[in-house]
Amino acid sequence: EVQLVESGGNLVQPGGSLRLSCAASGFTFSNYEMNWVRQAPGKGLEWISYIGGSGSSIYYADSVKGRFTISRDNANNSLFLQMNTLRAEDTAVYYCARRTGTTTHDTFDIWGQGTMVTVSS
Amino acid sequence: SSELTQDPAVSVALGQTVRIICQGDSLRNYYASWYQQKPGQAPVLVIYAKNKRPSGIPDRFSGSNSGNTASLTITGAQAEDEADYYCNSRHRSGDLLGWVFGGGTKLTVL
């Protein structure tokens, strides 16, 4: 079964750091580009970061650029999101999502169940 | 602009047809995908690449694209289709690549 399982969410104080993980199974992880998408309570979905299959291509949304770092370990089928200098507005459920398709026909076809990050004092 | 615009809420009578609209400049260059999200659950892909359905998605779900507009149509809406629906597409600005989501449409089945 193709599956993504996030972990690492927690309550953290403003200015603090947290590292999220996403464990992939059921597919050849290194063949797929991966993303992090978040959803603040009661709000919509927000794409925040992308990483290519080899890890050499990386993009961030402006809202997290300079504070968050995406990485992957293909040997262990894992995706990570290092989050630093956290703010209250980073409070959200964080999903990892697999990207598939072509340049004009791409999509996020597999999603994890999400992990909750709460930034509060 | 990197935004996708959706109506916040739409309602449909049980068994009737409903269309959910998504508009944005990125749709002129990239096809939209559509996701269904029920309360407390992760999003689920329902339509991608113009009008393709993943395995397990009922054929009452269909999609279309024209210019800067993408549409998700549910033909014969069922009670279990009540959910939030989000569109998304790739967005490129110069060398910067990203993806954008619409604000979501809450579908109520009456």
Interface residues (C-beta under 8 A of the other chain):
Chain A: N35 V37 G44 L45 E46 W47 Y50 Y59 A61 Y95 G101 T103 T104 H105 D106 T107 F108 D109 W111 G112 Q113 G114
Chain B: N29 Y30 Y31 S33 Y35 Q37 A42 P43 V44 L45 Y48 A49 K50 P54 Y86 N88 R90 L96 L97 G98 W99 V100 F101 G102 G103 G104
